[in-house]
Amino acid sequence: MRNAARRPAIAVAVATALVLGLTACVPEPSAGEARRDPIPSFADVRTTQVDRDGDRWTTAGVTIDVPPDAVTANVANVAVGAPIGEADSGIALEVFGAPVRFESPASFADPVTVSWDVADLPAEAAAAASLVRWDDRRRVWVPQSDAPAVADGALTAELTDTGVVTWATVALNEAPGELAEATPPTCTDAALPDWLATATDPDRDRPEATIATCVEGHQSDVLTVKTRSQDGVTRALQLDGDAKFAWKTRSDTAGGDRFWRIAAGLVDGPGTALLPPRTGVDVGLAAPTDPAVPYRAVAGVDARTATVDLLAAFTRRVSFGDVPDPSVTALVSTLYACGSAGADDVSDATDIAEIGHALTGCVAHPESALATRLSEAAGASAEATEVQGARAVASAMRIAAGGAFDALAASTAEGLVAAAATPAGGGSWTVLAARDAPAPGSWRPTCDDAEADATALFAELALQPAYASGSRELASDPRWRTAAAASVKPLADCTPEERARFAAILPDEWADPAAARVVVDEIAGLGLAMLSCDDLFALAQPLAAGFHPLRGIAAPGTGRVACGWASEKGKAADDATVKSRVQVWVSREVADADEVARRRVEAGKAELGGVQDSPALDAAGGFAVGAYVPSGVELESWLPGYRIVITAASADDPTQWQLPEGLTTVENIAEALTDG
């Protein structure tokens, strides 16, 4: 039987005095320390007395079932206190249930069942709850080893010990993280180091620019580069090669300062600095030991940063706070090691899903070192703050094991993959040291490392006296095209395929894509630039065998070659007495594959007649039209980027040439242009 009666007022007063005395003995936390756990309150609540007959009842959403013969003393006193609700220790925001107090001289002979109504609690949070017991001495809710069962909106535990118990779980944050507005950095006008020649960063109007930078003097020989993220994705600012930062500082963070400090400690290296979303990092650069080697840093997305992004979303989801805690640090560090251990690149959603799977698997093993550490942190000898951290992390791990990372990976994959594909030129800066300007065309490409070649070519061009000031209007400067034409010549040593790959990435690699496109245009003309009239004469043998050079053939402008040959020696192009001649014009044209295809469709309307049958030109993406004319033959051919015109004329024997020979000559020239 039970006796539901209000406890005497004196008993309440004694209990209150004990609590106040206890509170006075526990020092208040200092700023930055964890706040104390909420004290269970049983003021003005009924105490139920249960004897050996047992009983079952419900009050304030808590059902208590004491089986017969469980009480071995005369009676056991049971009270349900006021619900606690949310409590923020600073380590984490948690939710607590109503405390239940069991008082008896002896433990229960059979388990007493306590069920809390958690229908209003998110199912994910309920499944992650721990049974916790109040520790008067340390004034903390200590998680118990036996996990409660959750079913049908109820959280149920079986108890044999007396004391005060309830449940606790992390409060789930349903709101998305709010990022600060992207702002460019601000630098002072302090004198820059003498060793600096120029520094470049992404064009401000570049749509895909992911960072903004500026430079300022730090010390006489150290340059400060301030880099600010312009998007909502975590990146790693990575120096090329073995270069190192002199130092790194962070004055602002992405919210959740503690998490980002942990993450920076995991990602940062001698030449690497974590760049959180919409925030910044300042780095120092000392004078390079080799001035010919530029400093180049790219703010990229890879498996490391994708892991950090998932961890940031997760710690926000489980409401971790900014108060330092070793269990939280251990959790983040362990998960980071698991998530970043796979492939470096992030190229599609599958890569992000694999990171999510790895993080889920990392917390699913109860025998893991992390689980052992949490058990020790919640032990009898642990400090109260250690218990608080271990309790929150244990709940967070249950949420993670339930598939939270898989869900986060699925929801963020598209954005992360898109960020990883962002051109490096929109997320990089380059710093060049002062040195004598290299001779244009003196650099040597690797041909198989397009990124390294892009940096080396930029370093040669940017150090030319005309551009050492770092002008951002390079593309409109006619001297830039002239310099580019000279500097791309070493790429002639690369294969056409290697040049094509290099040209394709250059606008994405350089911070100034307009200037890069001028260089790409000059690279496209390398095939033409390498063709002399002697080369063309060899290619035109089907038409010009046995002929001699014609003088005075002009090719006005740039990107054009014009050559001619006559049946007689020493003739000029304007000499009307020439009996037979062959002339070839080759020019660079702004005509991509689509334009060439359009011209092919219209070729039937051209004066020269229809499209000639040529598998070789088809393979090169081009075509030729040709026709017999009264004096001989004429052909015109278009390829992506080029136009070829050939005329073969004779005053006394126009039938000496046939279209097949002319078409073979066109094919020879086309092959030389496209295959190097």
C-alpha positions, 0 to 999 in steps of 0.5 A: 500500500502507499500513503500519499501525504504532504511531507511536514514543513520542517522536513522541507525546511531541513532539506532546503537548508542542506541544499543551501549549505551545499551550494555555499560549499561549491564555488561559483564558476569563473568566466569561461568555466562550465556552469553547474548542473541544475539542482533537483527540486522537491519543494512542495511536492508529495512524497509517496510511501510504498511498503512491501505490497508495492504499487504503481502510479503516475504523477507529473508525466512519470509512471512508477512501478514498485513490484511486490517485495521490492521494498525490504524496509518498512516503507520507501519514500518516493517523490517526483520533483519539478521538471528541469527542462533545458540547462546550459553548462557552457559545454553543451545545452542539454535537456533533463527530465523530472527528477525522481527521489527514492529514499529507503534504508536498503536497496530494492530487492527487485528492480523498480520501473520508472517511465518518463513521458517523452512524447514531446521530445524529438525521437532522436534526442530521446534515443540518445538520452542517458539515465543520470543520478544526482551526486550531492558531493560533486553537484552533478548529474552522473550518467549511469552505465545502464541505458534507458529503453525508449518506446511508444513515447516513453523513456523507461529505466529499472532501478535497484538503488536509492537516490535521485535519478532522471534522464538527460540528453543533448538539446537538438538545434533545429535551426541552421547555422547563421554565417556572418556577412562576407567582408573583405579584409582591411590592411594598413598603409604601413611600408611593405617589406623590401623583398616584395615585388608584387602580390595578386589575388582574385579579381573582385568582380570574378563571380566564383571568387571565394576569398579576398585578400590584402597585404600589409607590412608586419615587420621589416622582413615579414609580409602579412597576408590577410585572407577572408573567406567569401562563401559558406564552406570551410577551406584549407589555405595551402601553400604550394610546395614546401613553403611555410607560413611565418605565423598564423593568427585568427581574429574572428571565427565562424561562430562556435569559437571553441569548435573552430579552435579545435579544428584549426589545431587539427588542420593547420600545418607549417604551410596550411591554415584552416579558413572557416566560412565567412571568416579569415586568417592572417599569415606571415611570409618571410623573405623567401630563400629563393626569390625565383620561387613564388609564394602561392596559396590556394584556399581549397576544399578536400576531404579534410575540410569536408570533414570539418564542415560535417563536424561543424554542422554536427556540433551545432546540431547537438548544441555543443558550447564554447566552454573547453572540455577534454571529452568534446575535444577528444570526440572532434579529434577522433572523428576528424581522424576517421573522416579525413583518413580516406581519399584526399579529393572531393569530386562527387557526392559519393566522396562526401557519403563515404566521409559520412559513413566513416564518421558514423562507423567511428562512434559505433564501437563501444570498445573504442578508446573514445568510449573508454575515455568517456567512461573514465571521465564520468567515474567517481574520481572525475571532476564535475566538469569532466562528468558534464562533458562526458555526459553530453558527448555520450548523448552526441555519440548515440545521435551520431551512431544513429545516422546523423552524419549520413544525413548531414553528408546527404544534405551538404554533398552538393554544396561541398562538391561544387565548392571543391570544383571552384577554379583555383584562381578564384581562391588563391593568391600569389606573392612574388619576391623582387629579383631581376626580371627574367628574359621573356621565354626563359622559364622552362615548363614541366609540361605534365604539371599544369598548376606549377607551369601556370605559376611559373609563367605568371611569375615570369610575366608579372616581373616584367618591368611594365607589370611589376606594379601589379596592375589589374588591367593587364588584359587591355594593355597591348604590351601584355599580349606582346609579352605573352607571345614571347613567354609562351614559346617554351611551351612549344617543347610540350606536346599539343595535348599537354599545351591544350591541358595547360591552356584549358586550366590557365584562366581557372588557375590565375587570379586574373582570368582576362589576362590569362585568356590573352595568354591562352590565345597566344598558346593557341597560336603556337602551332601557327607561330612555329610554322615558317614559310620553309615549313609550309613549303614542305607541307605544300609539296603536292602543289609546289614541288620544284617551285621557288619562293615569291618575294613581297607577300605580306600578312598584315596584323598578328596571328597570320602567315602568308607564303607563296612560290613560283615556277620561276626563280626570283619573282615577286608576288606582284610580278604579272609575268609569273607563269605559275604560282601557289600561295598559302594564307594561314590565320588564327581566327575566333572560331570555336567548334560550334562556329566551325560547324555552323560554317560547314552547314553554310559551305554549300552556299559558298562560291568555292563549292561544296565540302570536300570529303576528308576524314583527316579534317573531320577528325580535326573538327574542320572542313574544306571547300574547294573548286576549280577556277579558270586559272587553277584551283582554290580551297578554303578550310576552317578548323577550330581557331584557324583558317587556311586559304590556298590558291594555285594558278597558272597562266598557261596550264591551269589544269596542272593542278587537281583538287586532290593535291590541294586537299592533301596540302590543306590536310598537311597544314591542318595536321601541323597546326593541331598536332604540333 
